[in-house]
Amino acid sequence: MSSQDNLTDDTTDFGYERVKTADKAGRVREVFDSVAAQYDLMNDLMSGGLHRLWKRFTIELSAVRSGQTVLDIAGGTGDLAAKFSKLVGADGKVILADINAAMLSVGRDRLIDKGALSNIDVVQADAQFLPFEDNSIDCITIAFGLRNVTDKAKALKSMHRILKPGGRVLVLEFSKPTSPLLSRVYDAYSFSALPAMGKLITDDADSYRYLAESIRKHPDQESLLEMVEDAGFVDCRYHNMTGGIVAVHRGIKG
């Protein structure tokens, strides 16, 4: 009997560990409690600033217009929310949502510093159980957050429920490099440099080791595309960036 056969239905991945499904959210919360204060700095260091370009492309794909309502899930420190705030204008609304209170606190403070809270609501929410009305949101984004969700399929269906017909979801996430050589280089970087940087900047190598592992356990581009389609979205597609290290998936509610 393989080790896979011994797994019970009440366990899930936490990086390379198997943990009880009920415990995963708490374990993820501990990771982001630890890294919240230095999260943006670490993103810049880990990606060489590329995460800003990846997010800019995601915003362009969103086609968000003045007066619309945008939900940014796992929005943490608020960088996407601040940009959407300008796009939707005074007649629109942005909802910054995150399951983690520490990340939301950092995000709220930074948005206040930017004077960007006039059309932004800050909500602590679980992506699997979004507390919003059916057919009420024009666009949903989730950047580098879906891989940390316990039940990704449930979260995608929750997003589909609250989107307006014609609304779109955009999932920006680390994915699978398209080149074997790039994949080997990326693995070496992820499992040596990332924990070392985490130790130096946040005094927490373990959290960044988990983040590297969680990327490897996340569905590849085609698998995630199928999940988006299974959630009910139509005209689904994805765009690889930086050789497939990152991909953005888009789906539309029919």
N, C-alpha and C positions, 0 to 999 in steps of 0.2 A: 504493500500500500504506500502510495507516495505521500509526502508531507502535505500536498495540496488536499488529498482525500481526508486528512485529519482535521482540516479547518472546519469550524462550525459556522453557521450562518450569522452568528452574532459577533463576528470579528471583522476587522477591516484593516487596511494598510495605514500605518503611521511611519512614513519613510519606508525603510526595509523591515520594520517591526510589524508584527500582527498584534493588534490591541482590541479590546472589547469595543464594539461600535459605540456604545454609550460613553466611552471614555475619550474618544478621539477629539471631540470639540474642546474638551478641557485641556488636553495635551497641546493642541494647536494654540489655544489661548495662552498657555504658558510661554510658548515660543515667541509670540508677538508681544506679550507683556515685556519680555526681556529685550527685544530689539526695537521697540516703538520709538524711543527717543532718537535713535541714530538711523532709522529706517531709510530715509531719503539719502543720507550720506553714503550708507552702504550700497544702495541701489546705484548711485553714481560710480562708486569705486568698482563694484562687481561688473557692471556693464560698460565701463568706460564712457558713461554718459549716454549710451545708445538707447536706454529705456525711454528717454525723452523723445527720441525720434520714433520709436515704436508706438508710443502713446499719441504722438501727433498724427501719425498715419491712421490710428484707430479713430481719432476724432474726425478726421476727414471722411472716413468711411461712414460715420454716423449720420451725415447729412442733416444734422440738427439745425433747426431754424428758430428764429425769434418767436417767442410765445409758447414754445413747447415745454413739456415736462420730461426731464431726464432723471433716471435713477442710476447712480454709480454704486454698484455693490462691491464690498470689500475695498471701498474707496480710501480707507485708512487716512493717510496724511493730507488728502484733499487736493492733490495736484490736478487731477482730471476735473474734479468738481469746479475748481476755480476757472478753468478754461471754458467749461460748459456754461458757467454763470454768465460770462460775457456773450456767448452765442445766443442764449435764450432771452436775454435782456430783462427789463423790468416786468414785462408781461408774462414771462415764463418762470419756471421753477426747476431747481436742481435738488435732488434728494441724495445726500451723502449717507450711505449705509455701510455699516461694518458690524460684525458680531463681537468685535473686540473693543472694549471700552477704552483701553489705554491708547489704541491707535486712533479712535475717534477723538479723544481728548487732545492729542497732538494735532490732528487735522483741524479741529474747531479753533484751536489757538492760532494756527497758521492762517486760517481763513479770516479770522478777526484782524490779524496783523495786516492782511492784504485789503481789508475793508470790503470783503467779498461775501458777507453773510446776508445781505439784504434780500436775496432771492434763493438762498440755500437753506434747506432744512437738514438737520443732522439727526439720524435715527439709528439706534442700535437694533440690528435685525439679523436673523439667520436666513441665509440665501435659500434654504429649503422650505421656509415657512414665511414668505414675504408678507408683511402686514399691510397690504395695499389692496384697493378695490380692483375687481376684474376690469379689464379694458380701460385702464386709467393712465398708462404711461406711454409716451411716444417713443422713447429709446432707452435701452438698458445697456450699460457697459459693466464688465467685470474684468479687471486687469490684474493678472497674477494672483487670483484668489480662488478660482474654481478648483485647482488641484488640492486645496486644503479643505474643501467641503466634503463631509462624510458621504453623502449620497448625491452624487453629481446629477444623476438622472432626475431625481426629485427636485433639485434646484432649478434645472432647465425647464421642467414643467411648471414650476412656480413662476418663473419669469414669463413663460408663454401665457399663463393665465392673466397676468396683470397688464400685459401689453395691449395697446389698442390694435385693432385690425390695421395692417399696413405698417405697424411699428417694427422696429428692428432690434435684435440683440447682437452685441459684439463681445466676443470672448477673446481677450488677449492673454496668451499664456505661453510659457516655455513649452517647447515641443521637441521633435526628434530631428537632428541634423540630417540633411539629405546626402551628405558626403561621408563615407567611412573614415576618411582621414580627419575631417573636421570633428567627427564624433569622438575619435580617440583623443584629439587635442582638448576638446571640450570636457571630456571625462576627467582627464588629468588635471585640468584647471579647477573643475568643480570640487573634486575630492581632496585637493591639496591647498590651493590658493584660497578658496572661499572660507573653509574653517579657520585658516590662519588669519585672514582679514577679520573674521568675526571675533576671534580671540583678541586681536590687537585693538579693534575699534569698540567692541561692546563687551569684552571679557567673556564671550560666550561662543565657543567653537561648536558646541553641540547643536545649537539652534540652526547654524548655517550648514552643518552636516545634514540635519534633517531636511532643510530646504533643498539641498542638492539631491538627496534621496527621493524627496517627494516629486521632483521633476521627472526622475527616471520611472516612477510608478504611474505618472499621468498618462492617459491615453494618447497615442500618436495622432497625427493629423487626420487620417482617414477614419480612425475609430471615434474620435471626437465629432467629426462631421456626421457620422451615423447617429451618434447620441443626440445631436442637435435636431436632426431630421426626425428621430423617434419621439422627441418632445413635442412635435407638431409643427415645427417651422418649415417654411418652404423657401425655394430659391437659395438654398444653403451653399456656401462656398467658403474656402479659406485662402489666405495669402501667407506664404512663407516670407520671413524676413531674416536677414543675417544667416543665410544658408539653412534655414529651418530650425535654428536654435529657438526662435520665437515664431509663433503663428497667430494670426487673428482670424477667428471664425465668425461668419456673419449669417444670421438667419432672419427671415421676415415672417411675421404672423399673417397668415392668409385671411 
